[in-house]
Amino acid sequence: MPRRTVTMLASTLMLIALLCAGVLIPVPYAEMSPGPTVNTLGQHDGEPVLQISGHKTYPADGHLNMTTVRVTGADYRMNLVEAVYGWLAHDSKIVPHDTLYPDGKTEEQSSQENAEEFSQSQESAKVAALKELHIPVKSWVIVSTVVKGSPAEGRLHAGDVIKAVDGTAVKQPADVAKLVTKHKPGQDVVFTVVPAKDQAAAEKAHKEATGTRDVTITTRAADDGGAERAIVGISAGTDHSFPFTIDIKLADVGGPSAGLMFALGIYDKLTPGSLTGGTFVAGTGTIDDNGTVGPIGGIEMKTVGARDKGARYFLTPADNCAAAKDTPDGLTLVKVKTIGDALDALQDIRGGDVAALPKCTAKG
């Protein structure tokens, strides 16, 4: 057989072997790509995303779209060919698998965590919007979670209203940790709580001191090496009572990143006129009860998804501006730190004063 033929055959076989290896050998990477984008002012699966009853609402036009990122599952292992294809594609991003699923987290655990964060983001969005409108919102401190195997297990329960710790009134979640850590491990701490089995009980507990009971728990040392730091094994959170009903209907979405856009959508529906002036605005960002906007992951994929759907402006958390430097053509990234910043930007957009917008730059 001629040498040239042998060489070509050997090269072909080697190429086939490399391709097979590329398909069969898993690599420790995962893929992120643009996910669905939904108009918070519109409908999803045939029903309004924002449903408000018990308070006057107003028609709203234009778009205030929340954006998402689609990721490969925790149990899926990419092969080398898929990873290379993803690296070359303009509308996807390949990241280390542990970036999306740290500490061996399963897909089920990640989904549960995302669902909890999504639920909390909805509550904070409601609070932030109503505070911006100067509509009073009642709130109180609750037991958010109880760590399995901790001193608090079986003594305190998620949803219990925390009125006081060691007789000192609790006003915000951070107060609980401060009061517990005044103790040394092994010492007793007394929680004054009202078991809150439902929303009505929680509201009653907030209004009056009846129904309280004292629960004594012996602290232990923290597991993070802080031998002198006392804990009981709970995290504290905040529950709220709203003066009217606000429901957010959006399934199959997780994480906290839609908070800002939900808050703006609620604000728009509760005020006359249009926040966007009919313009297609998208955005992302966490939001807390005070209206502070926080950074999120996957900003590059979200801007691509928004532009593909027709967005002209993208409300971007200030801390994400540098990561979002590769802006899709035709999309203006607007830097925001608070819901107030976002409302000011929307005023400029609907007024046509684009030059006044605080735009993201390569430096942030």
C-alpha positions as CSV (number, residue, x, y, z in Angstrom):
1,M,0.0,0.0,0.0
2,P,1.4,3.4,-1.0
3,R,2.9,5.4,1.9
4,R,0.5,8.4,1.1
5,T,-2.5,6.1,1.4
6,V,-1.3,4.7,4.7
7,T,-0.7,8.1,6.1
8,M,-4.1,9.3,5.0
9,L,-5.7,6.2,6.5
10,A,-3.8,6.6,9.8
11,S,-4.8,10.3,10.0
12,T,-8.5,9.4,9.3
13,L,-8.5,6.8,12.0
14,M,-6.8,9.1,14.5
15,L,-9.4,11.8,13.7
16,I,-12.2,9.3,14.2
17,A,-10.6,8.3,17.5
18,L,-10.4,11.9,18.7
19,L,-14.0,12.6,17.7
20,C,-15.1,9.5,19.6
21,A,-13.1,10.5,22.6
22,G,-14.6,14.0,22.4
23,V,-18.1,12.6,22.4
24,L,-17.5,10.0,25.1
25,I,-15.3,11.7,27.6
26,P,-17.2,14.0,30.0
27,V,-15.7,17.4,31.0
28,P,-16.4,19.3,34.2
29,Y,-18.2,22.2,32.6
30,A,-21.8,23.4,32.3
31,E,-23.5,25.6,29.8
32,M,-25.4,28.9,30.3
33,S,-27.7,30.3,27.5
34,P,-30.4,32.9,27.2
35,G,-33.7,31.8,28.8
36,P,-37.2,33.0,28.4
37,T,-38.0,36.7,29.0
38,V,-41.5,37.6,30.3
39,N,-43.3,41.0,30.4
40,T,-44.3,41.6,34.0
41,L,-47.0,43.9,32.6
42,G,-48.5,41.3,30.4
43,Q,-49.7,37.7,30.4
44,H,-48.0,34.3,30.7
45,D,-49.7,31.1,29.9
46,G,-53.0,32.9,29.4
47,E,-53.2,34.9,32.7
48,P,-51.8,38.2,33.9
49,V,-48.3,37.9,35.5
50,L,-49.3,40.5,38.1
51,Q,-52.8,40.2,39.7
52,I,-53.8,42.9,42.1
53,S,-57.1,43.1,44.0
54,G,-58.4,45.4,46.7
55,H,-56.7,48.5,45.4
56,K,-57.3,50.7,42.3
57,T,-55.1,49.7,39.3
58,Y,-54.3,51.4,36.0
59,P,-53.6,50.2,32.5
60,A,-50.0,49.8,31.6
61,D,-48.4,49.5,28.2
62,G,-44.9,48.8,26.9
63,H,-42.7,46.2,28.4
64,L,-41.0,45.7,31.7
65,N,-39.5,42.3,31.0
66,M,-37.8,40.1,33.6
67,T,-35.1,37.9,32.1
68,T,-33.8,34.4,32.8
69,V,-30.8,32.1,32.0
70,R,-31.1,28.5,30.9
71,V,-28.5,26.1,32.4
72,T,-27.6,22.5,32.0
73,G,-28.8,20.2,34.8
74,A,-26.6,19.2,37.7
75,D,-26.5,15.6,36.7
76,Y,-25.7,16.2,33.0
77,R,-22.1,15.9,32.0
78,M,-21.0,17.7,28.9
79,N,-18.6,16.1,26.5
80,L,-15.6,17.8,25.0
81,V,-17.3,18.4,21.6
82,E,-20.3,20.2,23.3
83,A,-18.0,22.3,25.4
84,V,-15.9,23.4,22.4
85,Y,-19.1,24.2,20.4
86,G,-20.4,26.3,23.4
87,W,-17.1,28.2,23.7
88,L,-17.4,29.2,20.0
89,A,-21.1,30.1,20.1
90,H,-21.9,33.8,20.6
91,D,-25.1,33.1,22.6
92,S,-23.9,30.7,25.2
93,K,-21.3,30.6,27.9
94,I,-19.3,27.6,29.2
95,V,-18.5,27.7,32.9
96,P,-17.0,25.2,35.5
97,H,-19.7,22.8,36.6
98,D,-19.0,23.7,40.3
99,T,-19.9,27.4,39.5
100,L,-23.5,26.4,39.1
101,Y,-23.7,23.5,41.4
102,P,-21.2,24.1,44.3
103,D,-20.4,21.5,47.0
104,G,-21.9,18.6,45.0
105,K,-25.4,20.2,45.1
106,T,-27.9,18.1,43.3
107,E,-30.4,19.4,40.7
108,E,-33.3,18.8,43.2
109,Q,-31.5,20.8,45.9
110,S,-30.7,23.6,43.5
111,S,-34.3,23.7,42.3
112,Q,-35.6,23.9,45.8
113,E,-33.2,26.7,46.7
114,N,-34.1,28.6,43.6
115,A,-37.8,28.2,44.3
116,E,-37.3,29.6,47.8
117,E,-35.3,32.5,46.5
118,F,-37.9,33.2,43.9
119,S,-40.6,33.3,46.5
120,Q,-38.6,35.6,48.7
121,S,-37.9,37.9,45.8
122,Q,-41.6,38.3,45.1
123,E,-42.2,39.3,48.7
124,S,-39.4,41.8,48.7
125,A,-40.6,43.2,45.3
126,K,-44.1,43.9,46.8
127,V,-42.6,45.6,49.9
128,A,-40.2,47.7,47.9
129,A,-42.9,48.9,45.5
130,L,-45.4,49.7,48.2
131,K,-42.7,51.5,50.3
132,E,-41.8,53.6,47.2
133,L,-45.6,54.5,46.9
134,H,-45.7,55.3,50.7
135,I,-48.2,52.5,51.3
136,P,-47.7,51.1,54.8
137,V,-46.6,47.4,55.0
138,K,-46.7,45.5,58.3
139,S,-43.8,43.2,59.0
140,W,-42.4,41.0,61.8
141,V,-39.5,38.7,62.5
142,I,-40.0,35.0,62.0
143,V,-38.0,31.8,62.2
144,S,-37.1,31.3,58.5
145,T,-35.4,27.9,58.7
146,V,-34.4,25.4,61.4
147,V,-31.2,23.4,60.9
148,K,-31.7,19.6,61.2
149,G,-29.9,18.2,64.2
150,S,-29.5,21.7,65.8
151,P,-30.5,22.6,69.4
152,A,-33.6,24.4,68.0
153,E,-34.9,21.4,66.1
154,G,-38.3,20.4,67.6
155,R,-38.3,23.6,69.8
156,L,-38.8,26.3,67.2
157,H,-40.4,25.9,63.8
158,A,-40.3,27.8,60.5
159,G,-43.0,30.5,60.6
160,D,-42.9,31.0,64.4
161,V,-43.0,34.8,65.2
162,I,-40.0,35.9,67.3
163,K,-41.2,38.6,69.7
164,A,-38.1,38.7,71.9
165,V,-34.8,37.1,72.8
166,D,-33.9,37.0,76.5
167,G,-36.6,39.6,77.1
168,T,-35.2,42.1,74.5
169,A,-37.7,42.9,71.8
170,V,-36.7,41.9,68.3
171,K,-37.3,44.5,65.5
172,Q,-35.4,43.0,62.6
173,P,-33.8,39.6,61.7
174,A,-30.3,40.7,62.5
175,D,-31.3,41.3,66.1
176,V,-31.7,37.6,66.7
177,A,-28.2,36.6,65.8
178,K,-26.8,39.6,67.8
179,L,-28.7,38.5,71.0
180,V,-27.9,34.8,70.6
181,T,-24.1,35.4,70.1
182,K,-24.0,37.4,73.4
183,H,-24.0,34.0,75.0
184,K,-21.2,31.4,75.2
185,P,-21.8,27.9,73.9
186,G,-23.6,25.8,76.4
187,Q,-25.6,28.7,77.9
188,D,-29.4,28.9,77.7
189,V,-31.2,31.5,75.5
190,V,-34.9,32.3,75.9
191,F,-37.0,32.9,72.8
192,T,-40.4,34.5,73.3
193,V,-42.4,33.3,70.3
194,V,-45.9,32.9,68.9
195,P,-46.4,29.7,66.9
196,A,-47.6,30.9,63.5
197,K,-49.3,28.1,61.7
198,D,-50.9,30.4,59.2
199,Q,-50.9,34.1,58.0
200,A,-53.8,35.0,60.3
201,A,-51.9,33.8,63.4
202,A,-48.8,35.7,62.3
203,E,-50.8,38.9,61.9
204,K,-52.4,38.5,65.3
205,A,-49.0,37.9,66.9
206,H,-47.8,41.1,65.3
207,K,-50.7,43.2,66.7
208,E,-50.7,41.9,70.3
209,A,-48.6,40.1,72.8
210,T,-51.2,37.4,73.5
211,G,-50.4,33.8,72.8
212,T,-46.7,34.1,73.4
213,R,-44.7,31.4,75.0
214,D,-41.1,31.2,76.2
215,V,-38.8,28.5,74.7
216,T,-35.5,27.9,76.4
217,I,-32.7,26.5,74.1
218,T,-29.2,25.5,75.1
219,T,-26.7,27.0,72.6
220,R,-23.8,25.1,71.1
221,A,-20.6,26.2,69.3
222,A,-20.7,27.0,65.6
223,D,-19.6,24.4,63.2
224,D,-17.4,26.8,61.2
225,G,-14.6,26.7,63.6
226,G,-15.9,29.5,65.7
227,A,-15.6,27.7,69.0
228,E,-16.6,30.8,71.0
229,R,-19.6,31.6,68.8
230,A,-22.9,30.4,70.2
231,I,-25.7,29.3,67.9
232,V,-29.1,27.6,68.2
233,G,-29.4,26.5,64.6
234,I,-32.0,28.9,63.1
235,S,-32.0,31.6,60.5
236,A,-34.4,34.6,61.0
237,G,-36.4,36.3,58.3
238,T,-39.2,38.7,57.8
239,D,-42.9,38.1,57.1
240,H,-45.3,40.7,55.9
241,S,-48.9,41.7,55.8
242,F,-50.1,43.7,52.8
243,P,-53.1,46.0,52.8
244,F,-54.4,44.4,49.6
245,T,-53.7,41.3,47.5
246,I,-50.8,41.1,45.1
247,D,-50.3,37.8,43.3
248,I,-47.4,37.0,41.0
249,K,-48.3,34.2,38.6
250,L,-45.2,32.8,36.9
251,A,-44.2,29.2,37.0
252,D,-41.0,27.3,36.1
253,V,-38.8,30.3,37.1
254,G,-36.4,30.3,40.1
255,G,-33.9,32.5,41.8
256,P,-34.0,36.0,43.1
257,S,-33.0,38.0,40.0
258,A,-36.5,39.1,38.9
259,G,-37.1,41.2,42.0
260,L,-36.5,44.6,40.5
261,M,-38.7,44.0,37.4
262,F,-41.5,42.6,39.6
263,A,-41.3,45.7,41.8
264,L,-41.4,48.0,38.8
265,G,-44.4,46.2,37.3
266,I,-46.3,46.5,40.6
267,Y,-45.5,50.2,40.8
268,D,-46.6,50.7,37.2
269,K,-50.0,49.0,37.8
270,L,-50.7,51.0,40.9
271,T,-50.0,54.4,39.4
272,P,-51.7,56.3,36.5
273,G,-49.8,56.6,33.2
274,S,-47.1,54.4,31.8
275,L,-43.6,54.0,33.3
276,T,-42.1,53.0,29.9
277,G,-44.1,55.3,27.6
278,G,-44.7,52.2,25.4
279,T,-40.9,51.4,25.1
280,F,-39.6,47.9,25.4
281,V,-37.5,47.8,28.6
282,A,-36.0,44.7,30.1
283,G,-33.8,44.2,33.1
284,T,-32.7,42.1,36.0
285,G,-31.5,42.5,39.6
286,T,-32.4,41.3,43.1
287,I,-34.2,43.7,45.4
288,D,-34.5,43.9,49.2
289,D,-37.3,45.4,51.3
290,N,-35.7,48.8,51.1
291,G,-35.5,48.9,47.3
292,T,-31.8,48.2,47.0
293,V,-30.9,46.5,43.8
294,G,-28.3,43.7,43.9
295,P,-26.2,41.8,41.3
296,I,-27.1,38.5,39.7
297,G,-25.4,35.8,37.6
298,G,-25.5,35.3,33.9
299,I,-25.8,39.0,32.9
300,E,-24.3,38.4,29.5
301,M,-26.9,35.8,28.6
302,K,-29.8,37.9,29.9
303,T,-28.8,40.9,27.7
304,V,-28.6,38.7,24.6
305,G,-32.1,37.2,25.4
306,A,-33.6,40.6,26.0
307,R,-32.2,42.1,22.7
308,D,-33.4,39.0,20.8
309,K,-36.9,39.7,22.0
310,G,-36.8,43.4,21.0
311,A,-35.6,45.2,24.1
312,R,-34.0,48.7,23.6
313,Y,-33.0,49.4,27.2
314,F,-31.8,47.0,29.9
315,L,-31.9,48.0,33.6
316,T,-28.6,46.6,35.0
317,P,-27.5,46.3,38.6
318,A,-24.5,48.6,39.1
319,D,-22.3,45.7,40.3
320,N,-23.0,43.8,37.0
321,C,-22.0,46.6,34.6
322,A,-18.4,45.6,34.1
323,A,-19.4,41.9,33.4
324,A,-22.0,43.1,30.9
325,K,-19.5,45.1,28.8
326,D,-20.1,43.1,25.6
327,T,-23.5,44.7,24.9
328,P,-25.6,43.4,22.0
329,D,-26.1,45.9,19.2
330,G,-29.1,48.2,19.7
331,L,-29.3,47.6,23.5
332,T,-28.5,50.4,26.0
333,L,-27.4,49.2,29.5
334,V,-28.7,51.5,32.2
335,K,-27.0,51.4,35.6
336,V,-29.3,51.2,38.7
337,K,-28.6,50.8,42.4
338,T,-32.1,51.3,43.8
339,I,-35.7,51.1,42.6
340,G,-35.6,54.9,42.8
341,D,-32.7,54.9,40.2
342,A,-34.8,52.7,38.0
343,L,-37.9,54.9,38.2
344,D,-35.7,58.0,37.3
345,A,-34.3,56.1,34.3
346,L,-37.7,55.2,33.1
347,Q,-38.8,58.8,33.4
348,D,-35.8,59.8,31.1
349,I,-36.7,57.0,28.7
350,R,-40.3,57.9,28.3
351,G,-39.4,61.5,28.0
352,G,-36.8,60.8,25.3
353,D,-33.9,62.2,27.4
354,V,-31.6,59.3,26.6
355,A,-28.5,61.4,27.2
356,A,-29.3,61.7,30.9
357,L,-29.4,58.0,31.4
358,P,-26.6,56.6,33.7
359,K,-25.2,54.0,31.3
360,C,-22.9,51.1,32.1
361,T,-19.3,51.4,30.9
362,A,-16.5,48.9,30.5
363,K,-15.3,50.0,34.0
364,G,-18.7,49.5,35.6
